[in-house]
Amino acid sequence: MLLIFLLFKIKRLRRGMPFLYQIGSSATGFILSCFILLIVTIISFYDSIPDMQFLFLLIALFLIGLLLYCWWRFRITRDYREKLRQAELKALQNELIEKDNRIRKLEENNDALAKIIHKDNKLIPAMELAVCEYLEAGTTDGDTRKKGEQLASGLKTMAQDRKGTLNSYRHDEHALPVTGVCVLDALFTYMQQRALAQNINFSMHITGNIVKMTEDIISGEDLSHLLADLLENAMIAIGDNEVRSLSVCLCHDEDTSTLEISDSGNAFDVQLFEDFGQTRHTTHKDSGGSGIGLMDIWKIKKQYRASRHIIEYAPGTSTFTKKISLVFDRKNHYLIQTYRRNEIERVHMRNDMFVLQSD
């Protein structure tokens, strides 16, 4: 008893043998221990044991004790390796979690920067064009002109790093109507120049007070962002089509405010109607399309609870193939009027989308 007491004072056995508590750990050790106790009992209680039997019992006791020791060492080694594996696995999991957090933060930062760049790709060239036009008017004094030229030079340098930069400027005999909102007028002038460069017939119609629209209905920044995305998407859709027409209409009155974009471009992919505002979708991924524009359009629509109406014209019934309208009526509708209703209904799963058959 004293030896057993001293044995468990050893550092390794001070806390007992916790590894024995694991399922399946104690069966082998228990059986071997029972054999040892049985042999020791026989040797202790029987004085007249023949020498051969006594020697046999001693050899058996030694062998079983050796097996018990080997088993004990095996269990300790396996327990140590298991703990080491668990520690390594936990360290790897923590490292993966940390890397996932870093990747998520990088993706969030990348998306935020991509949205800024996506918007700047159109607005910065538009501002550069507006400043150059103002300087060419020759109505500024020397100091103002010098500062303006420095500003134009800086804007031109920034614009050169963005796709959508104009390589040349052409005068159009059809002057665009003025909205009275500086950023919108600059954007329309810029889009007109892009349309001229691509031989697209660009027309624009203004009804009502657009300045008041930007004050009461939608901010000028959001409206310019919305128009830039819609007009660029329309120009991309027109591509190399034979009929090349693009029209924008802004209307504001006491009852409602409406933005309409009509183009003669390719028809929307059917899946786009279902993915709009939920999944990024682009028709020109090979040329740098990211799908951010469509997501931004839906975000602005949702922010102002505007209704989005898409009208598709049957081939041969109109100069345009489709019209996209945003009506700022606080109803947040999503309506499609098309001659392809049956085709769209096959993939229609959204509860917020209504599809009507066009005449």
Steps between C-alpha positions, in 0.01 A plus 500: 500500500788733580661429163171572320462822698853609404442397138216749462715777643698498176432814290359305205260301721417775749163557330438131446455361150239725334552336163338185644166680511478494121259248351669166443816599688454301822394154372846369413668655802227369732539142376879510528476650850255226606746233384782665696285522815396137459861381466616711794210364709588140414865557586412680826239258640645166398832415675543150362523566126724269297810670364398455138159656561654782701752567219217487244296750704800734534567485125129560429499788750802653330359459150158635593663788688710572191187495284327734743796739489512492119127554486530790743780660294298449181195669649703794631671544160171480311337742742790742459485477120125553506538809715775625269277436196211683665726793586631517142147472362380779727796717398422435132132580557590826673736582214230423243248714689750785512572464128126487423449820697784666311365380166152626590637840599705515179195406294294767675771759437535381142125528441493848653793614285355331192174693546687828534711427192193383310331834564814707443563330165212706361480806722869600492520503117170691500640762738819525294294561186286761678805693624660495154179628340478778756859606434446493124212744541760773574288679762748469785771742614871415503532365857178302483598356163843401630348319798242341273769371265685347795177337615427374148851357474456312826159370397635394164778301667245330726266435209772332293518217755131422455322322223246727340749780441420694183769491234349791310231763528234554233245778479143391449257728319224390738559679830389313809237656728638638825384348828648772720689239704872533425595136549208379286573743216866393502400132500257542209760687297751227568253224407409688182867505404532127566189438290642709215825305517302177459265643234197472728208737456468662841192700595388655824171639629445704816162578653452696820747639751787255540671719759194462722503128427854472640395702804173321583511152347853363443841654561697626203785258580271194503316616188826553309627160617175335390501671159867419441444128561181481295645692203823302499309170513285617210806588289655161575172327403489687168846369413525443124125497430385649173244728667687724743269722703503610861256733674477634855202678650481678837160608624404674822164647598283525808368145465806293415862493385612261230824398334480314169777346290412353159751321277522281193741255661480126544218360710569407861593146583200332663699407811589867551142581597520243776851595619454876491597651835583159652800371305765685304435466130702635208485449125859613439713321758779450246535877460505582870132487593442434870123518543536781756285734290189281514542449873537876553187567294300264720653650815392851399156370399460335840631805685240732344229231473472573130310275259697344217314437176656317205317501169623276217373576151434220254740501201388737226256697716731781615835664439595394850515146632436586865430781746608510863307733728551594861193662652556664839156418639604339833333173394815295436345296216689282253297465181592345165284542191627281220409290198715222657277441802481122455877475474552708814235309695705180466770640732279736698544435874500850653205620704569869434504474119186533285504399134240628254446410138559792263267574210 
